[in-house]
Every structure is written in structure tokens, then in C-alpha cells.
Amino acid sequence: MANLEKIMEGAQVFAIVLRKEYSEPGPSFFTPGEFSQQLGMLVHKKGKIVKRHRHKLVRREIFRTQEILVLLEGKIKVDLYNDKAKKLKTVILDSGDSILLARGGHKVKVLEDAKIIEVKQGPYAGFDDKEFF
């Protein structure tokens, strides 16, 4: 699918790119259930009601930080690396595009002034949270 790309090495998903043009009706989730971040898109017609609900308290154990970048404005280049720091692919994101960074490493270069929402697990581990290579 042109508006959804999974960047893989073998059976491992390293990133999922969701383009703003994606528009399948209803809820569509692109991540496996075991991912600690779930990436999906909800495409609903006017008048759709999502029943009131809340999420139950569920203990989860997370070992890998996954993050989602939502590019609201601008243009960025994302270099993706495997678990051994070997470059897998470069992806260009435009306004409205999103990427889930599932594993491995990444580098971001801002090509045009950008406004980005970043979502990842907390709490932030400070100095121990990142390894630069």
C-alpha cells in the first residue's frame, strides 16, 4: 500500500510510515498487538459516535522504547538503523505524515521548519534513556 510502509529487516519491523493520504474507512491499526506503542488511524464519517469508555488499569512491562513522530508542518529526513547500527533506509516525511520508530536507531534532519508531535513511553529515564552511536 503506497500510503503505508513497513520498514523491515527479516521478520523484524523497525519502522512504520503512515502518509497523510491514507484513508481506509473505520479504525485501522498497523502495529502488532505486542508493540508497546499502537499506531492506527481512525477514518469516520460525520455523525460517528465512539461509545464512552475508559481504559482499565493493566500492568505492562516495557523493555524497548518506541516513539511516534507526527509531522504537523514542514519536512524531515529520517535515517533508520538496524540493531547493529547499520543504516537500513532513509525516509522523507512531509506535513501530515507519521512514523512509528519501533526498534533499532534513528537520526532526524529537519529539511524545512518543522512542527512535530512526539509520543513515547514514560517516565523519561534521563541519562540512561539514549545511546548515541
N, C-alpha and C positions, 0 to 999 in steps of 0.2 A: 504494500500500500504506500503510495507516494507521500502521503501526509503523516506517516508513522514509520519510524525506522528504529530497529533494534540493532545496536552495535554489539557484536558478539565475538567471542574467541572460543571456538569449540562450542560446548553447550552452555557456557557462562555468559550472562548478559552483563555488559559493562555500562551501557547507557541506553536510554530510550529517548528519542527525539520526537516530539509532538509538534507538528506545524499548525499554525493558526487556521489553516484551511480545512483541517479535519472536521467532519460534520456528520458522523453517523448518528441516527436518531437514538435517543434513550441514553442510559448510562453505559459507558464503555470503559472498562478498566484494562490496562495494558501490562500490569505487573503481575508476577506470580504471587499467590497468597502468602508465601513465606517471606516476601520482601518486607523490610521494616518501614518503608515508605510505600504508599499505594498511590499510583498515578492513574487518573482517569479523567474522562471528560463527560460532562452531562449536557446533552443537547435535548431541550424540551420545548414544546410548543406553548404558546401563551395559554394560561389557564391551568397548566400542570400544577398539581399540589404534591409536595413531598410531605407525607404524614409526619406529624410532630413525633419527635423521638429524642432519645439521649443515648449516649454510648455508655455501656456498662464498664465498671472498673474491672480491668483484666490485667493481670501481671504479665509483662512481656520482658524477655531478656534479649538485649540487643548487643551484638558484637561488632557490627560493621556500620559506620555512619554512611547513610545515603542522603543525598541532598537533591532538591529540585530547584532549578532556576527558571523563573518565568520572566521573559524579557518583555516588559511593558512598552519600552521605547528604545530605539537605537539599533545597533548591530554589534555582535560579538563573535569572536572566533574561539572555539573550544577545542583544545588538543586533548585527546583521550589516550591513556596509557594503560597497559595491562598490569598485572600484579608484579611483574619483574621490571617495571619502569620502561618497557619498550612501547614506542608510540604505535597505537592501533589505527587512529583515524583523526582527521580534523573535520569539524562540523561548523558551519556558519549559521548563526541564528539571527533572524530578523524580528522586528517588533511583532509581538503576539505569539512567538514560538516559545516552547518549553523544552527542558531536558531534565531527565532524571539521571543522576550520576550514581550508579548502583555499586560499582566496585572499581578497583584499580586507582589510577591517579588522573588528575586533570589540570589543565592550565587554561586560564581565560585571558584573552586580549580584547580590550574594548576598541572596536573599529570606528564606531560613531558614538557620540554622547549617549549614555545608556541609563535606563531606569530599570532595575532588576529586583524582583522579589526572590528571596532565597528562603527555602524551607528545609530544615533538617532536624534531627533528633536533638533533644537536650537532655539533661543540662550540659552546658558547654564545659569541656574538661580542661580548658586553659592551655597551658604549655604542652600538655600531653596529648592534645587533640589532633595535631597535624604533624606529618613528617615531610620535610621538604627534600626533594631529590633533583 
